Amino acid sequence: MKVGVIADDLTGANATGVKLVKQGFEAATMVYYDQPPVSGSYNAVCIDTDSRYARKDVAEMRIKKSLENLKNWSADVICKRIDSTVRGNIGIEIDTVLNELGEKSIAVVVASFPDSNRITSGGYLLVNGVPVQATDVAKDPVTPLTESYVPSIIRKQSEFNVAHIGLEIVLQGKEIILQDLKKKIQDGNRVLVLDAVTDEEIEDIAHAMALIEDYQLVPVDPGPLTAYYSKAYTSQHTQSKKIIVTVGSVTSLSAQQLNYLIDKTNANPVYVDADKLASISDSWETEVDSVVKEALERISQQDILIITTNSPAAKRLDLKRLSEEQGVSQDQLAKRIADGLGKITRIVIQSTSYEIGGCFSSGGDVTASLCSIGRAEGIKLKDEVLPLVAYGEFIGGYFDGIPLATKGGMVGDKKAIYTIVKHLLANQTSTKQVN
């Protein structure tokens, strides 16, 4: 998949390119609008048209030439980068893109950039909580802003119908956003302006956009929507690699983190009975076989496979009583649970026909068992996703080259596992298939 971004200035092109890199793309910026992207191994190109303060006819000409180059490069996704304070020829450039792409193209405008304290609510762009017209941007010597209502700013430049989708819709998630997007399009609107206060809301908008197949959607934004949509579109139109989440920790924090992941991804977990794994009897093998069978069925239905003993219905194990009954130590039974989770994960990876894009494990004992049972020599460390959350890849064994992220059971806030899984999804490009 190739992504083409048309930006109205160079720093904006670079900023969006970096956002795409963080989503797993190899991005480059073309510093001349008439420079065809021909060399290099990149799959995302940001073209600087230097058109923010250009005359209307000049801006249109540069947009058309950039689109021509991106079409010749076979770009699958076209994006329009705008200023984070909505200065410039926004409506003019949107119109040019839509006219060139045809009547089945729709511009989706999200002017928010939460990391830079730019958000939109009620259609109004706020910078550090202040309407943009009340900031220094209003004093811009070339294009001073006299209002903050984004739909109105675009309407004054655009020939197309502009509709607004408010925060009350966006907050309800991607399914409701999808319904409203379709309705606004059916009503004849070609430019849709959406509110967003957080990156999560922008991501929901992007996923809703990726589910629309009858139209070519063009993200129009300062960068975050372009990055999220490009990733969502790529995932929607290619066979996704699978992420396996193995959690043995039974802490309340782990439960919160799993629940948040489930809510955000709609993943249906495979629950493991820890009581049956805390055994030296045949129940261990029986539970492993049963869970593997269920997991192999589930992995064909969803991109994120959760294997965990942290079930809402699970009761806290009395390892002391179980160890006395079986004549073994509590440490031995705890290791049997971790080894059971490790073996289930290994067999699923070896048995599935799907490519594995990464693994996540919670708890040092589970991670150690996963390495041991996977016969890994070690973990090649590459990054820190969050404080105390390591990211790398397995060295040797059955999982050689597969990315891995690990954390302790008491590490992170409720969003931690979801954030880690997103990191794994964004770094799938270099993973290997296990034979």
Secondary structure as GFF3:
##gff-version 3
##sequence-region A 1 435
A	DSSP	beta_strand	3	7	.	.	.	ID=ss1
A	DSSP	alpha_helix	10	22	.	.	.	ID=ss2
A	DSSP	beta_strand	27	30	.	.	.	ID=ss3
A	DSSP	beta_strand	44	48	.	.	.	ID=ss4
A	DSSP	alpha_helix	56	72	.	.	.	ID=ss5
A	DSSP	beta_strand	77	81	.	.	.	ID=ss6
A	DSSP	alpha_helix	90	101	.	.	.	ID=ss7
A	DSSP	beta_strand	105	109	.	.	.	ID=ss8
A	DSSP	three_ten_helix	114	116	.	.	.	ID=ss9
A	DSSP	beta_strand	118	121	.	.	.	ID=ss10
A	DSSP	beta_strand	124	127	.	.	.	ID=ss11
A	DSSP	beta_strand	130	131	.	.	.	ID=ss12
A	DSSP	three_ten_helix	132	134	.	.	.	ID=ss13
A	DSSP	three_ten_helix	136	139	.	.	.	ID=ss14
A	DSSP	alpha_helix	150	155	.	.	.	ID=ss15
A	DSSP	beta_strand	162	165	.	.	.	ID=ss16
A	DSSP	alpha_helix	167	170	.	.	.	ID=ss17
A	DSSP	alpha_helix	174	186	.	.	.	ID=ss18
A	DSSP	beta_strand	191	194	.	.	.	ID=ss19
A	DSSP	alpha_helix	199	210	.	.	.	ID=ss20
A	DSSP	beta_strand	216	221	.	.	.	ID=ss21
A	DSSP	alpha_helix	224	237	.	.	.	ID=ss22
A	DSSP	beta_strand	242	247	.	.	.	ID=ss23
A	DSSP	alpha_helix	252	265	.	.	.	ID=ss24
A	DSSP	beta_strand	270	271	.	.	.	ID=ss25
A	DSSP	alpha_helix	274	277	.	.	.	ID=ss26
A	DSSP	alpha_helix	283	298	.	.	.	ID=ss27
A	DSSP	beta_strand	304	308	.	.	.	ID=ss28
A	DSSP	alpha_helix	319	326	.	.	.	ID=ss29
A	DSSP	alpha_helix	330	351	.	.	.	ID=ss30
A	DSSP	beta_strand	356	362	.	.	.	ID=ss31
A	DSSP	alpha_helix	364	373	.	.	.	ID=ss32
A	DSSP	beta_strand	378	386	.	.	.	ID=ss33
A	DSSP	beta_strand	389	395	.	.	.	ID=ss34
A	DSSP	three_ten_helix	397	399	.	.	.	ID=ss35
A	DSSP	beta_strand	403	407	.	.	.	ID=ss36
A	DSSP	alpha_helix	416	426	.	.	.	ID=ss37
###
